[in-house]
């Protein structure tokens, strides 16, 4: 298991290696999808009672850190 932060983990045996929250089968993408659809933190926490508010903040921070990188697009074939 690889710890991206104290709350975000990546394990190739859990959710096909997608970033998850504390090794649970709840992906960062799932939480970001809920937020982008307009769900409030309280609604997400109600649907996923094992989550904490800090988990949602960690998902947003993780996404922010990904977009803070420089990417190079290379044409293949």
PyMOL Python script that loads the backbone (N, CA, C, O; Angstrom):
from pymol import cmd

cmd.read_pdbstr("""\
ATOM      1  N   UNK A   1       0.849  -1.173   0.000  1.00  0.00           N
ATOM      2  CA  UNK A   1       0.000   0.000   0.000  1.00  0.00           C
ATOM      3  C   UNK A   1       0.892   1.232   0.000  1.00  0.00           C
ATOM      4  O   UNK A   1       1.896   1.278   0.710  1.00  0.00           O
ATOM      5  N   UNK A   2       0.532   2.206  -0.777  1.00  0.00           N
ATOM      6  CA  UNK A   2       1.270   3.459  -0.880  1.00  0.00           C
ATOM      7  C   UNK A   2       0.417   4.564  -0.259  1.00  0.00           C
ATOM      8  O   UNK A   2      -0.747   4.730  -0.624  1.00  0.00           O
ATOM      9  N   UNK A   3       0.986   5.309   0.666  1.00  0.00           N
ATOM     10  CA  UNK A   3       0.278   6.404   1.317  1.00  0.00           C
ATOM     11  C   UNK A   3       0.600   7.708   0.606  1.00  0.00           C
ATOM     12  O   UNK A   3       1.735   8.181   0.650  1.00  0.00           O
ATOM     13  N   UNK A   4      -0.392   8.284  -0.046  1.00  0.00           N
ATOM     14  CA  UNK A   4      -0.217   9.567  -0.713  1.00  0.00           C
ATOM     15  C   UNK A   4      -0.235  10.665   0.346  1.00  0.00           C
ATOM     16  O   UNK A   4       0.523  11.631   0.267  1.00  0.00           O
ATOM     17  N   UNK A   5      -1.101  10.506   1.328  1.00  0.00           N
ATOM     18  CA  UNK A   5      -1.180  11.397   2.489  1.00  0.00           C
ATOM     19  C   UNK A   5      -1.649  10.529   3.646  1.00  0.00           C
ATOM     20  O   UNK A   5      -1.752   9.310   3.512  1.00  0.00           O
ATOM     21  N   UNK A   6      -1.930  11.147   4.764  1.00  0.00           N
ATOM     22  CA  UNK A   6      -2.393  10.347   5.898  1.00  0.00           C
ATOM     23  C   UNK A   6      -3.796   9.786   5.672  1.00  0.00           C
ATOM     24  O   UNK A   6      -4.232   8.912   6.421  1.00  0.00           O
ATOM     25  N   UNK A   7      -4.506  10.266   4.663  1.00  0.00           N
ATOM     26  CA  UNK A   7      -5.875   9.797   4.407  1.00  0.00           C
ATOM     27  C   UNK A   7      -6.078   9.182   3.030  1.00  0.00           C
ATOM     28  O   UNK A   7      -7.064   8.476   2.822  1.00  0.00           O
ATOM     29  N   UNK A   8      -5.190   9.424   2.098  1.00  0.00           N
ATOM     30  CA  UNK A   8      -5.333   8.911   0.736  1.00  0.00           C
ATOM     31  C   UNK A   8      -4.297   7.814   0.512  1.00  0.00           C
ATOM     32  O   UNK A   8      -3.100   8.011   0.724  1.00  0.00           O
ATOM     33  N   UNK A   9      -4.788   6.650   0.078  1.00  0.00           N
ATOM     34  CA  UNK A   9      -3.901   5.510  -0.156  1.00  0.00           C
ATOM     35  C   UNK A   9      -4.125   4.936  -1.547  1.00  0.00           C
ATOM     36  O   UNK A   9      -5.190   5.089  -2.144  1.00  0.00           O
ATOM     37  N   UNK A  10      -3.083   4.269  -2.044  1.00  0.00           N
ATOM     38  CA  UNK A  10      -3.178   3.571  -3.323  1.00  0.00           C
ATOM     39  C   UNK A  10      -2.657   2.161  -3.099  1.00  0.00           C
ATOM     40  O   UNK A  10      -1.531   1.956  -2.647  1.00  0.00           O
ATOM     41  N   UNK A  11      -3.501   1.201  -3.424  1.00  0.00           N
ATOM     42  CA  UNK A  11      -3.144  -0.213  -3.270  1.00  0.00           C
ATOM     43  C   UNK A  11      -3.676  -0.931  -4.501  1.00  0.00           C
ATOM     44  O   UNK A  11      -4.873  -0.874  -4.779  1.00  0.00           O
ATOM     45  N   UNK A  12      -2.806  -1.603  -5.237  1.00  0.00           N
ATOM     46  CA  UNK A  12      -3.257  -2.259  -6.462  1.00  0.00           C
ATOM     47  C   UNK A  12      -4.268  -3.373  -6.194  1.00  0.00           C
ATOM     48  O   UNK A  12      -4.898  -3.865  -7.130  1.00  0.00           O
ATOM     49  N   UNK A  13      -4.430  -3.772  -4.949  1.00  0.00           N
ATOM     50  CA  UNK A  13      -5.402  -4.817  -4.597  1.00  0.00           C
ATOM     51  C   UNK A  13      -6.767  -4.238  -4.179  1.00  0.00           C
ATOM     52  O   UNK A  13      -7.717  -4.986  -3.944  1.00  0.00           O
ATOM     53  N   UNK A  14      -6.852  -2.924  -4.090  1.00  0.00           N
ATOM     54  CA  UNK A  14      -8.096  -2.263  -3.661  1.00  0.00           C
ATOM     55  C   UNK A  14      -8.558  -1.326  -4.767  1.00  0.00           C
ATOM     56  O   UNK A  14      -7.824  -0.418  -5.159  1.00  0.00           O
ATOM     57  N   UNK A  15      -9.753  -1.534  -5.268  1.00  0.00           N
ATOM     58  CA  UNK A  15     -10.357  -0.679  -6.306  1.00  0.00           C
ATOM     59  C   UNK A  15      -9.447  -0.512  -7.520  1.00  0.00           C
ATOM     60  O   UNK A  15      -9.335   0.580  -8.076  1.00  0.00           O
ATOM     61  N   UNK A  16      -8.806  -1.594  -7.921  1.00  0.00           N
ATOM     62  CA  UNK A  16      -7.944  -1.594  -9.108  1.00  0.00           C
ATOM     63  C   UNK A  16      -6.840  -0.541  -9.065  1.00  0.00           C
ATOM     64  O   UNK A  16      -6.430  -0.022 -10.104  1.00  0.00           O
ATOM     65  N   UNK A  17      -6.368  -0.231  -7.883  1.00  0.00           N
ATOM     66  CA  UNK A  17      -5.263   0.704  -7.754  1.00  0.00           C
ATOM     67  C   UNK A  17      -5.643   2.170  -7.783  1.00  0.00           C
ATOM     68  O   UNK A  17      -4.764   3.032  -7.790  1.00  0.00           O
ATOM     69  N   UNK A  18      -6.932   2.473  -7.801  1.00  0.00           N
ATOM     70  CA  UNK A  18      -7.351   3.881  -7.764  1.00  0.00           C
ATOM     71  C   UNK A  18      -7.104   4.439  -6.363  1.00  0.00           C
ATOM     72  O   UNK A  18      -7.144   3.692  -5.386  1.00  0.00           O
ATOM     73  N   UNK A  19      -6.851   5.732  -6.258  1.00  0.00           N
ATOM     74  CA  UNK A  19      -6.680   6.341  -4.937  1.00  0.00           C
ATOM     75  C   UNK A  19      -7.965   6.191  -4.114  1.00  0.00           C
ATOM     76  O   UNK A  19      -9.060   6.500  -4.584  1.00  0.00           O
ATOM     77  N   UNK A  20      -7.807   5.714  -2.888  1.00  0.00           N
ATOM     78  CA  UNK A  20      -8.951   5.506  -1.999  1.00  0.00           C
ATOM     79  C   UNK A  20      -8.736   6.258  -0.693  1.00  0.00           C
ATOM     80  O   UNK A  20      -7.653   6.773  -0.416  1.00  0.00           O
ATOM     81  N   UNK A  21      -9.784   6.302   0.085  1.00  0.00           N
ATOM     82  CA  UNK A  21      -9.731   6.975   1.370  1.00  0.00           C
ATOM     83  C   UNK A  21      -9.398   5.953   2.451  1.00  0.00           C
ATOM     84  O   UNK A  21     -10.179   5.039   2.717  1.00  0.00           O
ATOM     85  N   UNK A  22      -8.247   6.115   3.062  1.00  0.00           N
ATOM     86  CA  UNK A  22      -7.777   5.277   4.165  1.00  0.00           C
ATOM     87  C   UNK A  22      -7.909   3.780   3.882  1.00  0.00           C
ATOM     88  O   UNK A  22      -8.244   3.004   4.778  1.00  0.00           O
ATOM     89  N   UNK A  23      -7.647   3.374   2.637  1.00  0.00           N
ATOM     90  CA  UNK A  23      -7.671   1.962   2.279  1.00  0.00           C
ATOM     91  C   UNK A  23      -9.062   1.364   2.170  1.00  0.00           C
ATOM     92  O   UNK A  23      -9.204   0.163   1.942  1.00  0.00           O
ATOM     93  N   UNK A  24     -10.087   2.184   2.330  1.00  0.00           N
ATOM     94  CA  UNK A  24     -11.467   1.701   2.198  1.00  0.00           C
ATOM     95  C   UNK A  24     -11.791   1.554   0.714  1.00  0.00           C
ATOM     96  O   UNK A  24     -11.026   2.001  -0.141  1.00  0.00           O
ATOM     97  N   UNK A  25     -12.879   0.953   0.423  1.00  0.00           N
ATOM     98  CA  UNK A  25     -13.310   0.806  -0.962  1.00  0.00           C
ATOM     99  C   UNK A  25     -14.163   1.997  -1.402  1.00  0.00           C
ATOM    100  O   UNK A  25     -15.179   1.846  -2.080  1.00  0.00           O
ATOM    101  N   UNK A  26     -13.722   3.163  -1.000  1.00  0.00           N
ATOM    102  CA  UNK A  26     -14.352   4.421  -1.406  1.00  0.00           C
ATOM    103  C   UNK A  26     -13.257   5.229  -2.102  1.00  0.00           C
ATOM    104  O   UNK A  26     -12.271   5.625  -1.480  1.00  0.00           O
ATOM    105  N   UNK A  27     -13.444   5.465  -3.396  1.00  0.00           N
ATOM    106  CA  UNK A  27     -12.392   6.142  -4.155  1.00  0.00           C
ATOM    107  C   UNK A  27     -12.499   7.659  -4.029  1.00  0.00           C
ATOM    108  O   UNK A  27     -13.563   8.217  -3.763  1.00  0.00           O
ATOM    109  N   UNK A  28     -11.367   8.290  -4.229  1.00  0.00           N
ATOM    110  CA  UNK A  28     -11.322   9.749  -4.280  1.00  0.00           C
ATOM    111  C   UNK A  28     -12.244  10.231  -5.400  1.00  0.00           C
ATOM    112  O   UNK A  28     -12.951  11.226  -5.243  1.00  0.00           O
ATOM    113  N   UNK A  29     -12.233   9.536  -6.507  1.00  0.00           N
ATOM    114  CA  UNK A  29     -13.079   9.905  -7.645  1.00  0.00           C
ATOM    115  C   UNK A  29     -14.552   9.921  -7.263  1.00  0.00           C
ATOM    116  O   UNK A  29     -15.289  10.822  -7.666  1.00  0.00           O
ATOM    117  N   UNK A  30     -14.983   8.939  -6.494  1.00  0.00           N
ATOM    118  CA  UNK A  30     -16.386   8.878  -6.069  1.00  0.00           C
ATOM    119  C   UNK A  30     -16.766  10.136  -5.304  1.00  0.00           C
ATOM    120  O   UNK A  30     -17.811  10.732  -5.560  1.00  0.00           O
ATOM    121  N   UNK A  31     -15.919  10.536  -4.369  1.00  0.00           N
ATOM    122  CA  UNK A  31     -16.211  11.722  -3.564  1.00  0.00           C
ATOM    123  C   UNK A  31     -16.190  12.971  -4.434  1.00  0.00           C
ATOM    124  O   UNK A  31     -17.051  13.839  -4.292  1.00  0.00           O
ATOM    125  N   UNK A  32     -15.217  13.071  -5.331  1.00  0.00           N
ATOM    126  CA  UNK A  32     -15.157  14.233  -6.225  1.00  0.00           C
ATOM    127  C   UNK A  32     -16.363  14.284  -7.154  1.00  0.00           C
ATOM    128  O   UNK A  32     -16.871  15.365  -7.452  1.00  0.00           O
ATOM    129  N   UNK A  33     -16.825  13.123  -7.611  1.00  0.00           N
ATOM    130  CA  UNK A  33     -18.030  13.073  -8.455  1.00  0.00           C
ATOM    131  C   UNK A  33     -19.246  13.590  -7.698  1.00  0.00           C
ATOM    132  O   UNK A  33     -20.043  14.355  -8.242  1.00  0.00           O
ATOM    133  N   UNK A  34     -19.389  13.171  -6.439  1.00  0.00           N
ATOM    134  CA  UNK A  34     -20.503  13.660  -5.625  1.00  0.00           C
ATOM    135  C   UNK A  34     -20.433  15.174  -5.460  1.00  0.00           C
ATOM    136  O   UNK A  34     -21.434  15.872  -5.620  1.00  0.00           O
ATOM    137  N   UNK A  35     -19.241  15.675  -5.137  1.00  0.00           N
ATOM    138  CA  UNK A  35     -19.088  17.118  -4.941  1.00  0.00           C
ATOM    139  C   UNK A  35     -19.362  17.887  -6.226  1.00  0.00           C
ATOM    140  O   UNK A  35     -20.009  18.934  -6.196  1.00  0.00           O
ATOM    141  N   UNK A  36     -18.878  17.379  -7.350  1.00  0.00           N
ATOM    142  CA  UNK A  36     -19.093  18.089  -8.620  1.00  0.00           C
ATOM    143  C   UNK A  36     -20.552  18.049  -9.056  1.00  0.00           C
ATOM    144  O   UNK A  36     -20.995  18.894  -9.834  1.00  0.00           O
ATOM    145  N   UNK A  37     -21.294  17.074  -8.557  1.00  0.00           N
ATOM    146  CA  UNK A  37     -22.726  16.995  -8.864  1.00  0.00           C
ATOM    147  C   UNK A  37     -23.552  17.878  -7.928  1.00  0.00           C
ATOM    148  O   UNK A  37     -24.774  17.962  -8.056  1.00  0.00           O
ATOM    149  N   UNK A  38     -22.869  18.535  -6.986  1.00  0.00           N
ATOM    150  CA  UNK A  38     -23.567  19.461  -6.096  1.00  0.00           C
ATOM    151  C   UNK A  38     -23.905  18.910  -4.724  1.00  0.00           C
ATOM    152  O   UNK A  38     -24.551  19.594  -3.930  1.00  0.00           O
ATOM    153  N   UNK A  39     -23.484  17.688  -4.428  1.00  0.00           N
ATOM    154  CA  UNK A  39     -23.755  17.126  -3.101  1.00  0.00           C
ATOM    155  C   UNK A  39     -22.990  17.904  -2.035  1.00  0.00           C
ATOM    156  O   UNK A  39     -21.866  18.353  -2.258  1.00  0.00           O
ATOM    157  N   UNK A  40     -23.611  18.051  -0.896  1.00  0.00           N
ATOM    158  CA  UNK A  40     -22.981  18.714   0.242  1.00  0.00           C
ATOM    159  C   UNK A  40     -22.219  17.689   1.066  1.00  0.00           C
ATOM    160  O   UNK A  40     -22.507  16.493   1.019  1.00  0.00           O
ATOM    161  N   UNK A  41     -21.244  18.176   1.818  1.00  0.00           N
ATOM    162  CA  UNK A  41     -20.457  17.292   2.686  1.00  0.00           C
ATOM    163  C   UNK A  41     -21.352  16.439   3.577  1.00  0.00           C
ATOM    164  O   UNK A  41     -21.127  15.239   3.731  1.00  0.00           O
ATOM    165  N   UNK A  42     -22.353  17.060   4.153  1.00  0.00           N
ATOM    166  CA  UNK A  42     -23.250  16.362   5.077  1.00  0.00           C
ATOM    167  C   UNK A  42     -23.951  15.192   4.387  1.00  0.00           C
ATOM    168  O   UNK A  42     -24.126  14.130   4.983  1.00  0.00           O
ATOM    169  N   UNK A  43     -24.350  15.389   3.130  1.00  0.00           N
ATOM    170  CA  UNK A  43     -25.014  14.319   2.377  1.00  0.00           C
ATOM    171  C   UNK A  43     -24.063  13.152   2.128  1.00  0.00           C
ATOM    172  O   UNK A  43     -24.446  11.989   2.253  1.00  0.00           O
ATOM    173  N   UNK A  44     -22.831  13.473   1.776  1.00  0.00           N
ATOM    174  CA  UNK A  44     -21.843  12.425   1.509  1.00  0.00           C
ATOM    175  C   UNK A  44     -21.548  11.647   2.785  1.00  0.00           C
ATOM    176  O   UNK A  44     -21.472  10.418   2.766  1.00  0.00           O
ATOM    177  N   UNK A  45     -21.382  12.363   3.889  1.00  0.00           N
ATOM    178  CA  UNK A  45     -21.100  11.703   5.163  1.00  0.00           C
ATOM    179  C   UNK A  45     -22.270  10.822   5.616  1.00  0.00           C
ATOM    180  O   UNK A  45     -22.068   9.803   6.276  1.00  0.00           O
ATOM    181  N   UNK A  46     -23.467  11.217   5.263  1.00  0.00           N
ATOM    182  CA  UNK A  46     -24.646  10.414   5.603  1.00  0.00           C
ATOM    183  C   UNK A  46     -24.657   9.113   4.785  1.00  0.00           C
ATOM    184  O   UNK A  46     -25.000   8.052   5.304  1.00  0.00           O
ATOM    185  N   UNK A  47     -24.279   9.206   3.504  1.00  0.00           N
ATOM    186  CA  UNK A  47     -24.254   8.024   2.640  1.00  0.00           C
ATOM    187  C   UNK A  47     -23.087   7.108   2.965  1.00  0.00           C
ATOM    188  O   UNK A  47     -23.176   5.896   2.774  1.00  0.00           O
ATOM    189  N   UNK A  48     -21.998   7.679   3.453  1.00  0.00           N
ATOM    190  CA  UNK A  48     -20.797   6.910   3.796  1.00  0.00           C
ATOM    191  C   UNK A  48     -20.430   7.199   5.254  1.00  0.00           C
ATOM    192  O   UNK A  48     -19.531   7.997   5.521  1.00  0.00           O
ATOM    193  N   UNK A  49     -21.119   6.556   6.193  1.00  0.00           N
ATOM    194  CA  UNK A  49     -20.916   6.867   7.612  1.00  0.00           C
ATOM    195  C   UNK A  49     -19.507   6.585   8.141  1.00  0.00           C
ATOM    196  O   UNK A  49     -19.141   7.085   9.205  1.00  0.00           O
ATOM    197  N   UNK A  50     -18.718   5.801   7.420  1.00  0.00           N
ATOM    198  CA  UNK A  50     -17.353   5.524   7.888  1.00  0.00           C
ATOM    199  C   UNK A  50     -16.387   6.653   7.535  1.00  0.00           C
ATOM    200  O   UNK A  50     -15.235   6.646   7.969  1.00  0.00           O
ATOM    201  N   UNK A  51     -16.856   7.621   6.750  1.00  0.00           N
ATOM    202  CA  UNK A  51     -16.000   8.757   6.376  1.00  0.00           C
ATOM    203  C   UNK A  51     -16.066   9.856   7.430  1.00  0.00           C
ATOM    204  O   UNK A  51     -17.001   9.936   8.227  1.00  0.00           O
ATOM    205  N   UNK A  52     -15.046  10.690   7.402  1.00  0.00           N
ATOM    206  CA  UNK A  52     -14.971  11.865   8.271  1.00  0.00           C
ATOM    207  C   UNK A  52     -14.817  13.100   7.382  1.00  0.00           C
ATOM    208  O   UNK A  52     -14.385  12.999   6.233  1.00  0.00           O
ATOM    209  N   UNK A  53     -15.175  14.259   7.923  1.00  0.00           N
ATOM    210  CA  UNK A  53     -15.066  15.506   7.149  1.00  0.00           C
ATOM    211  C   UNK A  53     -13.655  15.685   6.586  1.00  0.00           C
ATOM    212  O   UNK A  53     -13.482  16.177   5.471  1.00  0.00           O
ATOM    213  N   UNK A  54     -12.662  15.288   7.357  1.00  0.00           N
ATOM    214  CA  UNK A  54     -11.275  15.435   6.933  1.00  0.00           C
ATOM    215  C   UNK A  54     -10.964  14.587   5.699  1.00  0.00           C
ATOM    216  O   UNK A  54     -10.068  14.923   4.924  1.00  0.00           O
ATOM    217  N   UNK A  55     -11.698  13.493   5.518  1.00  0.00           N
ATOM    218  CA  UNK A  55     -11.507  12.656   4.330  1.00  0.00           C
ATOM    219  C   UNK A  55     -11.915  13.407   3.069  1.00  0.00           C
ATOM    220  O   UNK A  55     -11.242  13.326   2.041  1.00  0.00           O
ATOM    221  N   UNK A  56     -13.009  14.130   3.156  1.00  0.00           N
ATOM    222  CA  UNK A  56     -13.481  14.904   2.001  1.00  0.00           C
ATOM    223  C   UNK A  56     -12.493  16.018   1.680  1.00  0.00           C
ATOM    224  O   UNK A  56     -12.186  16.264   0.513  1.00  0.00           O
ATOM    225  N   UNK A  57     -12.000  16.685   2.706  1.00  0.00           N
ATOM    226  CA  UNK A  57     -10.982  17.725   2.496  1.00  0.00           C
ATOM    227  C   UNK A  57      -9.731  17.139   1.858  1.00  0.00           C
ATOM    228  O   UNK A  57      -9.118  17.764   0.993  1.00  0.00           O
ATOM    229  N   UNK A  58      -9.354  15.937   2.286  1.00  0.00           N
ATOM    230  CA  UNK A  58      -8.167  15.274   1.732  1.00  0.00           C
ATOM    231  C   UNK A  58      -8.359  14.965   0.246  1.00  0.00           C
ATOM    232  O   UNK A  58      -7.407  15.057  -0.530  1.00  0.00           O
ATOM    233  N   UNK A  59      -9.572  14.602  -0.154  1.00  0.00           N
ATOM    234  CA  UNK A  59      -9.857  14.338  -1.570  1.00  0.00           C
ATOM    235  C   UNK A  59      -9.669  15.607  -2.396  1.00  0.00           C
ATOM    236  O   UNK A  59      -9.077  15.571  -3.474  1.00  0.00           O
ATOM    237  N   UNK A  60     -10.168  16.712  -1.890  1.00  0.00           N
ATOM    238  CA  UNK A  60     -10.015  17.983  -2.610  1.00  0.00           C
ATOM    239  C   UNK A  60      -8.552  18.394  -2.683  1.00  0.00           C
ATOM    240  O   UNK A  60      -8.091  18.867  -3.722  1.00  0.00           O
ATOM    241  N   UNK A  61      -7.830  18.222  -1.607  1.00  0.00           N
ATOM    242  CA  UNK A  61      -6.405  18.564  -1.599  1.00  0.00           C
ATOM    243  C   UNK A  61      -5.633  17.685  -2.574  1.00  0.00           C
ATOM    244  O   UNK A  61      -4.746  18.166  -3.279  1.00  0.00           O
ATOM    245  N   UNK A  62      -5.971  16.385  -2.616  1.00  0.00           N
ATOM    246  CA  UNK A  62      -5.328  15.452  -3.538  1.00  0.00           C
ATOM    247  C   UNK A  62      -5.552  15.897  -4.982  1.00  0.00           C
ATOM    248  O   UNK A  62      -4.612  15.927  -5.777  1.00  0.00           O
ATOM    249  N   UNK A  63      -6.791  16.241  -5.320  1.00  0.00           N
ATOM    250  CA  UNK A  63      -7.103  16.694  -6.686  1.00  0.00           C
ATOM    251  C   UNK A  63      -6.361  17.986  -7.013  1.00  0.00           C
ATOM    252  O   UNK A  63      -5.865  18.156  -8.127  1.00  0.00           O
ATOM    253  N   UNK A  64      -6.287  18.882  -6.056  1.00  0.00           N
ATOM    254  CA  UNK A  64      -5.573  20.138  -6.258  1.00  0.00           C
ATOM    255  C   UNK A  64      -4.092  19.890  -6.515  1.00  0.00           C
ATOM    256  O   UNK A  64      -3.493  20.518  -7.388  1.00  0.00           O
ATOM    257  N   UNK A  65      -3.511  18.981  -5.761  1.00  0.00           N
ATOM    258  CA  UNK A  65      -2.096  18.672  -5.940  1.00  0.00           C
ATOM    259  C   UNK A  65      -1.827  18.049  -7.310  1.00  0.00           C
ATOM    260  O   UNK A  65      -0.779  18.297  -7.905  1.00  0.00           O
ATOM    261  N   UNK A  66      -2.759  17.248  -7.812  1.00  0.00           N
ATOM    262  CA  UNK A  66      -2.592  16.659  -9.141  1.00  0.00           C
ATOM    263  C   UNK A  66      -2.582  17.725 -10.226  1.00  0.00           C
ATOM    264  O   UNK A  66      -1.804  17.642 -11.176  1.00  0.00           O
ATOM    265  N   UNK A  67      -3.439  18.718 -10.086  1.00  0.00           N
ATOM    266  CA  UNK A  67      -3.527  19.753 -11.114  1.00  0.00           C
ATOM    267  C   UNK A  67      -2.418  20.784 -10.991  1.00  0.00           C
ATOM    268  O   UNK A  67      -2.265  21.640 -11.863  1.00  0.00           O
ATOM    269  N   UNK A  68      -1.644  20.710  -9.918  1.00  0.00           N
ATOM    270  CA  UNK A  68      -0.541  21.643  -9.722  1.00  0.00           C
ATOM    271  C   UNK A  68       0.727  21.179 -10.445  1.00  0.00           C
ATOM    272  O   UNK A  68       1.752  21.859 -10.404  1.00  0.00           O
ATOM    273  N   UNK A  69       0.656  20.048 -11.091  1.00  0.00           N
ATOM    274  CA  UNK A  69       1.818  19.499 -11.788  1.00  0.00           C
ATOM    275  C   UNK A  69       1.827  19.948 -13.245  1.00  0.00           C
ATOM    276  O   UNK A  69       0.805  20.365 -13.790  1.00  0.00           O
ATOM    277  N   UNK A  70       2.988  19.854 -13.855  1.00  0.00           N
ATOM    278  CA  UNK A  70       3.123  20.159 -15.270  1.00  0.00           C
ATOM    279  C   UNK A  70       3.051  18.854 -16.048  1.00  0.00           C
ATOM    280  O   UNK A  70       3.733  17.884 -15.719  1.00  0.00           O
ATOM    281  N   UNK A  71       2.229  18.841 -17.070  1.00  0.00           N
ATOM    282  CA  UNK A  71       2.057  17.630 -17.885  1.00  0.00           C
ATOM    283  C   UNK A  71       2.543  17.891 -19.296  1.00  0.00           C
ATOM    284  O   UNK A  71       2.405  18.999 -19.817  1.00  0.00           O
ATOM    285  N   UNK A  72       3.106  16.877 -19.907  1.00  0.00           N
ATOM    286  CA  UNK A  72       3.550  16.944 -21.299  1.00  0.00           C
ATOM    287  C   UNK A  72       2.753  15.925 -22.081  1.00  0.00           C
ATOM    288  O   UNK A  72       2.696  14.752 -21.714  1.00  0.00           O
ATOM    289  N   UNK A  73       2.142  16.372 -23.151  1.00  0.00           N
ATOM    290  CA  UNK A  73       1.360  15.467 -23.992  1.00  0.00           C
ATOM    291  C   UNK A  73       2.226  15.078 -25.182  1.00  0.00           C
ATOM    292  O   UNK A  73       2.717  15.929 -25.923  1.00  0.00           O
ATOM    293  N   UNK A  74       2.398  13.784 -25.343  1.00  0.00           N
ATOM    294  CA  UNK A  74       3.198  13.276 -26.453  1.00  0.00           C
ATOM    295  C   UNK A  74       2.312  12.475 -27.381  1.00  0.00           C
ATOM    296  O   UNK A  74       1.508  11.652 -26.942  1.00  0.00           O
ATOM    297  N   UNK A  75       2.468  12.725 -28.665  1.00  0.00           N
ATOM    298  CA  UNK A  75       1.709  11.988 -29.663  1.00  0.00           C
ATOM    299  C   UNK A  75       2.347  10.609 -29.836  1.00  0.00           C
ATOM    300  O   UNK A  75       3.556  10.489 -30.036  1.00  0.00           O
ATOM    301  N   UNK A  76       1.523   9.589 -29.755  1.00  0.00           N
ATOM    302  CA  UNK A  76       2.009   8.212 -29.918  1.00  0.00           C
ATOM    303  C   UNK A  76       1.399   7.656 -31.190  1.00  0.00           C
ATOM    304  O   UNK A  76       0.183   7.676 -31.383  1.00  0.00           O
ATOM    305  N   UNK A  77       2.254   7.171 -32.035  1.00  0.00           N
ATOM    306  CA  UNK A  77       1.888   6.558 -33.329  1.00  0.00           C
ATOM    307  C   UNK A  77       1.073   7.440 -34.214  1.00  0.00           C
ATOM    308  O   UNK A  77       0.708   7.038 -35.319  1.00  0.00           O
TER     309      UNK A  77
END
""", "prot")
cmd.dss("prot")
cmd.show_as("cartoon", "prot")
cmd.util.cbc("prot")
cmd.orient("prot")
